[in-house]
Amino acid sequence: MLKVLIVDDEPIVRIALREIILWDSYGCEIAGEASNGREALRMIRSSNIDLVLVDMQMPIMTGIEFIKELRDLPEGAKTGVIVLSAYRNYEYVRESFLYGVYDYIIKDDLEEEKVGKVIDKAVNLLRERMNESERKESEARSVLQQLKDQWFMGILRQELGDLRTVQLSSHGEHELESWSKGLSGYRHIIGSLLIDRSYRDTLEDQGQKQRFVMHTVRQVIEGYGYEIVMNRIGPLEYALLVLIPRHVSGLAERELLHEIITKAMSHLELYVNVRGGIGIAEPCDDKGLWRTRYEQAVYLAQYRFFSGSGMVYFPEDAVLPSQEGRYQQAADSRSMSEFIQALARDDDHWRKELSVLLGHFSLSRRATIDQMLEPYRSLLQEMNTMLYSKGIAWSSVKGVELSASQLLSKIDSLQEVNQQMIEIAERAAATVFSAKYALDTVERPVEKVRRWIQVHYHEPISLTLASEEAGISETYLSKLFSKEMGETFVEYVTRIRIEKAIGMMHSGMKLYEIGEKVGYPNQGHFTKVFKKVTGIAPAEYREQLQQEIEEG
């Protein structure tokens, strides 16, 4: 496969060239992208690039300047070049032909058929100009890389590991054996890249995009001058082995890896439009430890559930010992049945019960995200059972059309799942409330206003608006409300808002965000009202709630 480098300071042009061309059909693969000529030259020095598509007008150095410097490099003298140009820059295109470019593409006219003809012509020229020894050398490098990947994958899956079991040519056998013996001069860094589950549909059936994930990570690591072996374990899972020379100190190695992997994650989001987490296991120097190190790396990559995507996780960043027993103890002391019973009674206290329950769930540290989501799955099943007992189908809950397994299948963070549980509970409660009063021929004014408040609590609410909703005067509604509810209209609205705020304490939101969501955009006013109702400030209440959860 010929390796192609796209050089353009406009991301949209790079994306277009990457996506509209079926590079595989031309015997090519995208080896990387660069936003300027200086970066491209650095990549060419560290990688074997066969064909470059370069823009004429870029910052730092123009396309002409890039081509001049490229031709002065030993590795760039025979590299094929296609220039990208706007119509107004045709003078630059003519000048570029003096430096041996193959052809040009007009950026304003990126049609697949036209661009494909230019690529096809360039590929044919490249193959004609590559002599037999160069082709063999290029093919040998490609074969050796595939053999390394195959051997690495086999060790992780405990299928291979012995060089004799790998199908080799005599040349490949010699090269792979020589490479494997040289591993003793390096520290072996095993990593696991887990793409967020929300991209499953995007990546599962797109082989080219899956390969581009690997190309992007390889490009960054090889750009630093280090060797990487990488393989795809599944649609969203990739294993990598990075070889760091032994002379690099432990501290320098740690800082270097953090810089490299963070940059790789940034490039994945920027160029491939995917996010995920990378776990990096403890270094080792024995291939016999690769499998156990990979298991550790997978666990660390899963830690993005608690801390977020787009990051790199080392052993010191995560709590490795399982706290499953602690979760079980907490669940026994505060059963979810209390929450379900409150929800079934249409009791507003269900929010506090749910907040405590989610706090217990948040203490769990398990091996995989699916295992971490198990208590949430049970919670959804319990809510489903409660609704069924009342003759309410799960599908009738407005905004919750998916099954429990579908709801959780694409969740990757603790904050996201907690917030979703709160939203689903709110909708289930509204469904229970609606069913409870569905048989009333004439809805009582206070009940109508109460239901209205439950829906609009986060908006500006007044007695005037409530009286319009109930169809009675403000004075009569005020007296009627106090008589039936045992509290004034304002007291009830305030209590509902504060209870909903308490229910969001474990959602992962900031206190000011919670205040805004329950109708108090002013943080100072929210704190004042919260303290008046509960006796303590929101921050102190959250701390006490967390302490109560941790003490079981």
N, C-alpha and C positions, 0 to 999 in steps of 0.2 A: 504494500500500500504506500502510495506517495503521500508525504506529510505536507500539509498546507498551513500557512500562517496568514491570518487576515490582519492587516494593519490599517486602522482608520480611527480618527478621534471621535467619530459619531457612533454611539452604541447601536442606534437603529439600523445603520448601514451594515455593521458587523452581523447583527441578528439576521438581517435580510439575506445576506450572502450565505450565512450558515444554514438557513432554513429552506430557501427556495431551490437550492441545488442538491440533487441526490448524489452526494459526493461518492458514495459506495459504487455507484454505477460507472464512475470514471476511474475506479481504482485508487481513490484518494480518501484521506481522512483528515479532519481538522485537528492539527496538533496544538493550536493555541491562537490567541488573539492578543493584539497590542494596541494601545491608544496613541502611541507616538513612535517615531523612528528609533529613538534611543533605546526604548524598552525592547523593540523588535530586534535590534542588533544584539542586545544581551541574550535574548532567547535563542537567536540563531547560533551564537557561539556555544551555547550549552546543549542545543538540540540539533538533530539532523533534519533540517527543513529542505524540502525539494522545490516547493513552489510558494511564492509570496504574492499576495494581492495587496497593493499598497496605494493609499490615497496620495494625490499630488499636493494637496494643501493641508498641512497639519501643524500643530504647535511644536515647539522645540527644534524640529528640523523638517524641512520640506521633503516631499517624495524624491526629488532629484538629489538632494543632499544624502538621503538615506541610500539611494541606489549607488551613488559614488562610493560611499563608505563600504557598502555591501561588497562591491566588486574588488575592494582592496583586501577583503578577508579571504584566507585560504578556503574556508568552508562556504563562502558566498560567491566565489568566482563562477561556479557552474549552477548556481541556484536560479531557477526560472522565475521571471517577474512579470506580472500583469499589473498595469497601473489603473487606478480608479480616478476618474476625472469628471468635472462638470463641463458643460458645453463651452463655457467662457474660458476654460483653461487649456484649450487645445494646443497652445504654443508649448506648454510644459510637456504635453504628450509627445509632440514631435521631438523635443529635446531628449526625452527619456529613451527614444529608440536608438540614440547615439550610444547608449550604455547597454544595449543588448536586451531590452525588454521584449517579451514575446508578442504582446497585444495590449489593448486597452478596453475598458468597460466604462460606458457613460453612466454615472451614478443616478441620473434622473430617469433612466430607462432600464431598470433592473427586471426585465422580463425573463422568465425561466428559459425560454427557447433561445433568446439571443445570448444570454450569459452562458448557457450550456454549450453553445457552439464555440465560444472563446475558450472555455475550460477544456473542452475536448481537443481543440487545436493545440493548446499549450501542453496538455498531457502527452499527446503524440510527439511533439517536439522534444519534450523532456526524455521520453523513452528512446527516441532516436539518438539523442546526444549522450545518453549514459552508456559508457562502454560496458563490456561484459563483466569485467572485474568489479566495477562500481555497482552494477545490478546485483551481483552475487553478494557483495558486502552488505548492501542494503537489505537484501532478503535474509542474509544470515543474522543481522541484528534483529530483524523482525521475528525470525524463528526463535532465536535465543530468548527474546523477551517473552514470547508465548510459552516457551518451556519453563522459564522462571515462574511465570504466573501459574502454570499448570502444577508445578512442583509445590509451590506455596499453598495453593488451594488444596492439594492432596494431603499435605501435612495437617492443615486445619480440619479437614474432614476425616482424617485418619484412614484415608484410602491409599495414599502413596507414601512418599517419604524416602523410599529407596530409589536412587537414580536409575537402577536397573529396570524398574517398572515403568519408566517413562519411555514412550516410543520415540526413539531418536535416530537421526542419521549419524554416520560416524563423526561428521564435523560437529553436529549439535551435541553429541555425547561428550566430546572433548571440551567444548566450550562451557557446557553446563557444569561439568565436573570441575573444571578449572575455577569457575565462578564460585561454586559451593565451597571449595577449599579456601578461597579468599575471604569467606565470611568471618573467619576467626579474627580478622583485623578490624572488625567493626562492632559497635554496639547495635543490637537489633531492637528497633522500636516498632512494636505491633500496635496498630490502631484499628478502630471500627468506625466507619462513617454510616450513620443511620439517617436517611432522608425522612423528613416529617411525613406522617401517614396521610396528611391531606393531599400529598402529591401522588398518591397511589395511582389514580386514574390517569394522571399526566405521564407517568413513567412506565407503567406496566407494559404497554403495548408499543412503546417507542424505543426501539433498539438503538437508533441513532442518538437519541437524547441520553440514553443510559451510557452509551460509550463516551458521549461528550462530558458527562460527569467525571468519568475517569481521566479523560484527556485534560480537563481543567485542573484537577488535583495534581496529576503528573507534571503538568506544565509549571505550576508554582514551585513544587519541590525540586524538580530538575533545574529550575531557574536559579536556585540557590546552590547548585552544584552537587546535590546529594542524589543517590540512587533510590528509586522506589519500585517496589513490586506491588501490584494492585490487582484485585480481582473482584468480580461481582458475585456476591453470595445469593442475592435475591433482588427483586425489583427495587427495593428501598435500602438494601444493605450491601456495603462494600468493605472488604478487608484490605489493609495496606501494611506493608513492611518497608520501613525507612532505615537505611543503613548510615549510621553516623560514625566517622572515624574515631578511634579510641583516644586520640590526642585531645579531642574536645572535652573540656572539663564538665563535670556533672551540672554545675550551675549554668554555665554557658550553654550546655545542651538543652537544659530546661527552657531557658529564655529563647533560644533559637527555635525550638520546636513550637513554642507558643506563638512566636511571630509568624513562622511558616504556615502553621495550620490555620491560624486566624485569618491570614491572607487568603488561603485556599477557600475557607468558608465564605469570605467576602466575595471572591470571584465566582463562586457557585451561585450566590444570590444575584450578583450583578449580571453575569453573562448567561447562566443557565436558568435563572429564575426559579431556583429551588433553595430551601433552607433545611437545616438538619443539625445534628450534633456529632462531634467526633470525640471518641474516648481514646486516650493514649495510656497504655498499660506501662507497668514498670519495665525499664530496659532489661534485656537479657543478652547472653552471648551463646546460646545453645538452641538449635532448632527444635530440640526435644521439648522446649518450654513454650514454643510458639502457640500451641493450642490453648494451654491454660492462660497464657497472656492474652490471647484473643478473647476468651470468655470474660476476662476482667475488663478488656476494652469495650466489649459490648455492654456490660453493666454500666460502665462509666458514661457511654454515649446515651444510655437510657436516662441518665440523670438530668437531661434537659427537661424532663417532665416537671422538675421542681424549679429549675433555674432559667429555663428558656432556651430557644433554638439559636443557631448561629454562633455557638461557642465551642471551645475545646475544653475537655475535662480530663484532669490528671488524677491519680489516686488520692492525693491530698485534698482535692476539691470536693469529694463525695464521701458520704457516710456509707462505708462498705458493709459493716455488719447488718444483717437483717433485723428489723424491729417488729417482725410479724407477731411475735408473742405479745409485745407491748400493745399492738393494735387490738389483738383478741381480748386482752384484759380490759382495755378501754371500752370496746364494744359491749362486753358483758355488763359493765357498770352503767352504761347509758345505752340501752337497747333502742334500735330504731323504731321499735313498736310504739314508743312514746310519741315520736314525731308522727307516725302514721295515724295513731288514734286522734291526735290533735287536728290533723289535716282532715280526717273523716268527719270530725265533729264541727268542722268549719270554725275552729277555735283559732283566733289570731295568734295564740302563743306558739303555733307550729313553727313560726319563723325562728324563734329562739332555740327550739328543739333541733331544728335543722342546722342552725349555725353550730351548735355544740357537736352534732353528729359529724358534720363536715370537718370540724376541727380534729376529731378522732381519726377520721380517714386520712387527714393530712400528715399524721404521724407515721404512717406506714412507709417502709422502705423495702421494696421488693425487687426481684431480679429483672422483671420486664414491665413495660408500660401496661400490657394486658393484665398482668397480675396486680398492678397497682390500681387498675380500674375495676377489679372484682367487687369490692364493697359498693362501688357506685352502681354496678350492674345489679347487685342484689337490691339496692335501694329503689331502682327503677322497677324492678319486678314486684317489690312490695307495694309501690304506688299503683301499679297495674292491677294487682290483686284487689286492693282496696276499692278501686274504681269499678272493677268487675262485680264486686259484692253489692254495689249500689246500682247495678244495671247499666253502668256507663262503659262504653267501649273506649279502649285506649286511643283509637283513631279519631274519636269525636272530640278529644282535647284539642282546642284550637292552637295551631302552631306547632303541634307535636305529631306530625304525620308518620314519622319513622319509628321503627321498633327500637327496643333498648339496645340491641347489638349494633344496629345501624347508627344510632345516636352517638355511640362511643367509638365507632370504628376509625374515625379520623381525628380524634382528640389527642393532643400531644403535650398538654400542660395542665398543671394542677389548677392554676387560676381559671383556665378555660372550662374545665370540667365542673369546678365549684360554681362558677357563674351559671353554667347551663343547668345544673341541678336546681339552683334558686329559681331560674326562669320557668323550668318545667313544673316545679312545685306551685309557683304562682298561677300558672295556667290550669293545673289540676284543681287547685283550690277554687278558682273562678268557675270551673266546670261543676264542681260539687255544689257550690253556692247556687248556680243557675238551676241545677237539677232539683235542689231542695225547695225552691220556690216556684218551680215550673207549673205546679198544679194550682197555685193561688189564682183565683179569677180576678181579684182586685189586689194589686200589690200595695201594702201599707206604705204611706209616704216615707216614714223613717227607714224602712227596709230598702226602699228605692234609693234614698239618699246614701244609706250605708254602702250599698253596692256601687253606687256612683263614685263614692270616695275611694273604694278599693281599687278602682280603675284609674282615677285621675289624681291620686294622692301626690304625685310628683309635680303636678301643675299648680299654678296659682288657684287657690280655692277660697271661696267666700260664702257666707250665708246667703247672699243675694243669688249667686249662681245655683246654690243648692235648692233654694226655694223655687227657682225657675224649673229646675229638674223635677221637683216633686209636684209642682203645680199648685202650691199653697203659699200663703204670705210668709214673710220672714219671721214675723212675731209669732204666728201660730206654729211654724216649724221649730222655732227655738224652744218654745215651751214643750211641744210634743216630743222633741228629740231628748231633752233633759229628763222628761218623765219616763220614757221607754228605755233609754240607754243608761240612765243613772249618772250621766256626765253631760257637760255642755257640748255643743257642736265643735267649738274650737278645741276643747280638751280631747275630744275623740279624734279629730284630725291630727292633732299633735301626737297623740299616743300611737296611732297607726303609723305615722311617719317614723317615729323613733323605733317602733318594733320592726319595721321593715329595714331600718338602718342596722339594727342589731343582727338581723338575719343575714346581712351582707358582710358582717365582720370578718368572716373567713373566706371571702371571695377573692382576696388578694388585692382589692382596690385600696387606693389611698383614702384617708378619712375625708378629705375634701371632695373626692369623687363620690363617696357614699352620700355626703351631704347634698351634692347636686342631684343625685339620682332620686332622693326622697323629698325634693322640693325646697332645699335650703342652699341656694347658690353662694350665699355669704358664709364663709367658714366660721367667722366669729359668732354669727347668729345661730348657726347649727350647734356649735359647742355650748352656747348659753342655754338653748332649748333642751338639748340632750341632758345637760347637767340638772336642769330643773325637773325633768321627768324621772331620771334615774338616780340623781344625787351625786353623780360623779361625771367627770369629763369623758368624751369618747375614747381617747387614748388610754386612759386608766381602765375603762370598762373592758376594752379589748385585751389589755394585759391580764386583768383578772379572769376573763373568760379563757384565755390561753392557759393560765396557771391551773384553772379548774379542770381543763381537759387533760393536761399533763399529769395531774394528780389522780386522774381516773375517778 
